[in-house]
C-alpha cells in the first residue's frame, strides 16, 4: 500500500505569515525514502486563505497522477499558483534566471550607443573593487560604494553603468529554495561543530560558512561572546562603513538580536548533545574512535539531526527571520514570487538624490560590522546600478559598463580555474581587465590561471592588466622604469614558464607583446584624490572608453589532424580525472589534496539537487578548463596552412577558432557532469552509515569514469561517444570560422 501524504498550516511563534508543512512525495528523506518533510511560506497572513491553500495542496498530494513536471500544466488549471509553486519548485531544475531578470528590469545599453563593456577579474585583495570606485567616482569615506574591505568582499556580480540621467538600480536575490538550502548547510556545519565545540565555535560555523560567501551574521547579527580582546593595531584600522541611520541598527535592538542568536545556538547544541549521547550508547565513546569511524559517526549525527523535526523548525525559524529583514527596506519596490519571497528590488532616484540612492543600495551591498543584523547582502545574487557616475579626475564622462566579479580563488585551496558562471563575460566584454597587486606581481597562482584561461579562450586581444598598490613597492633600486620592469617581470615569468609550457611559445610571446602596451600601474587609489595615479588612470580610462570588439580580417586558414585532436581529448580527460582523484583522496596529486568529507558531501548534495555551481569545489569548471587547455594546445599547432599568412594573421585566426570552441564548452560540461548524471549524484549524496564517506568518494569517481572517460585502445561505446561529442564541437567551430574566412575573402575580392 502506497504512503499517503498530507499538509498542515503552521505559524512560527511571533510571526504573522502562515506556513505549510508536508512531506513531499518526490523528495527523499535522510533515510533515502520518499517523503522529505518540507516547510514553505504560503505568502499570506490570512488564516482562511492559508487553509484554502493547504486544502488545495492536500488534494494535489492525494492525486499521484499530478506528481511529475509533465503534469504541472494540468495542475495549474486546478490550483492556486502559490500551491503550484510550493509543490513543483521542489522538483524543477534550478536555472540561473537572475541575469535575465536584471536585463528585463534594467537593460544594458548597447554598443551601438557607444558603450564599452569591461569585465573585471582579480584575486581577493588586489584592489579590483577599489578601482571600480575610482572609475565611477564614489567617495571612499562618505559613499562607500561598492563595498570594500581587507576581507573577501565581492560575492556576486556587480554591474555599474556610467550613463547620464537618473540613478537606477536592480538587485536580484537567491530564490526561497536557495536561501533555505544555504541555511540548511549553515546549520549542518554548526551541528558538526557542536559535537565537540563550544558556543563560540558553533556560532562561527552557523553565522559564517567556511567558504566565506554566505554570511548569516550580516543578516542576523553577530553573537556577542562577552570577551574583550585588545588589538595592538586598533589605531591603524579604519571603519569602511557608511554610518548612516538607514543601515545602522539601533542600540535597543542589540539585546533582541542576542536573545535570538543565543536561542538558535542553544537549540543547535541541545539537539546535537542528545544525538551524540544516543550514538555513544550504541557505538562507544566518540573520542576513542578511529578517524574513519569518527567521520562516519559525525556524518550519522548530522544526518539524524537534519531529519529531525527540531532541525526543520530551526530552518523555518531562520528563514522567517530573513523574511522580516526585507520588510525593513522602506524604499524602492520589490518583485515577489506568488508565495511572497522577493526575487528582485528596484529603485529610481533623480540626479540630485545621489546620497539617498547610494544609502538605499547599501542595504544590499554593504558589509560594515556596524550594520550587521540588517543587511541583505548574503541573499543577493546580482546587482546592477545605473547613473551619472564619472571619475572625479576625468574631464569627460565615459560610456562604460563595468562588470565586477567575485575574487578568483575566493576560498583558500579552491580551484583556480575560472568559474563557469563568469566565462560568458569573456565573450561578452570588449575589455577583460585583470587586476593584481604590484606587491604580489602575478605570484598568486589564480592570477596566472586567469591569464591562461583568457588565452585559451582566444581573447588575448581584449586583455589589459592593472597593477595596484604601486605605492607599496619600495626599494633603492626600484625607481621609474626599473620599478615598472620589476613588476612586469611577474607577467613575464607566468608567460615564459607557464603559458609557454601549457599553451605554446607563440601564444606566450604574443601575450607579452600585447601586454607591453596594455598594462597600467596605479597606487593610492583608495584615496579620494589619487594624485600620483591620475596620469595612469586617465590613460586607462581612455583605453577602456575607446575599446571596441576586435576586427577579424583573416586571409588564410589552418589545417588540423583529427588524430591529434583525439590525443588532446585524452589528455584533457586524464588531467581532469587525476585532479579529482587527488581531491577525493584516491590517488596522490602534487596540487590537489584530499578534500574533507563534509565538503565532498556538500558538493554531492549541490549536484544532486541541481544547485548553481557557486561552491568552492567546481567539477564543471575544472572540466571546462581541462578541455579548453588541451584543445587550445592542439589548435596552436596545425599541420599546415592554406595561403601564406603573417604571424599576426595566424594568431587572429587561431584565436577566433578558440573562441568558437570556448563558447560551447560550458554547456557540454554542464550536461555531462551535472544534468545527465544527476541521479548518480543523488545516490552518492544519499549514502548513509559506516563506510559511507569512502563509498561516496568512490561513487563520485564512478560518475567521472562514466561521463569523462579517458580514451584508450580498449574503450567502450560510451568512451567513443565522449570523443565524438567533443570532436563535433571542435570541428564544427573550425568549419564555422573557415566559412567566415572564405566569405570575407570573397567579399573583399568582389569588384
Secondary structure, DSSP 8 states (H G I E B T S, - for coil): ------EEEE--TT--S-EEEEEEEEEE-TTS-EEEEEEEE-S---HHHHHHHHHHHHHHHT-GGG-SGGGHHHHHHHS-HHHHHHHHTTTS-----HHHHHHHHS----GGGT-EEEEEEEBTTSSHHHHHHHHHT--TTTT--S---SS----SEEEEEE-SS-EEEEEEE--HHHHHHHHHHHHHHHHHHHTT--HHHHHHHHHS-TTSS--HHHHH-----S-----TTGGG--------TTTS--TTHHHHHHHHHHHHHHHHHHHHHHHHHHHHHHH--GGGS-HHHHHHHHHHHHHHHHTSHHHHHHHHHHHHHHHHHHHT--SSEEEE-TTS-EEEEEEEE-TT-HHHHHHHHGGGT---GGGTTT--GGGEEEEEEEES---TT-SS---EEEEE---BT-STT---S--HHHHHHHHH-SEEEEEEETTTTT-SHHHHHHHHHHHHTT-GGGEEEEEE-GGG---TT--HHHHHHHHHHHHHHHIIIIIHHHT-HHHHHHHHHHHTTSEEE---TTSSS-GGGHHHHHHHHHHHHH----------EEE--HHHHHHHHHHHHHHHHHHHHHHTTSS--SS-----HHHHHHHHHHHHTT--S-SS--HHHHHHHHHHHHHHHHHHS-SEEES---HHHHHHHHHHHHHHHHHHHHHHHHIIIIITTHHHHHHHHT--STTHHHHHHHHHHHHHHHHS----TT--HHHHHHHHHHHHHHHHHHHHHHHHHHHHHHHHH--
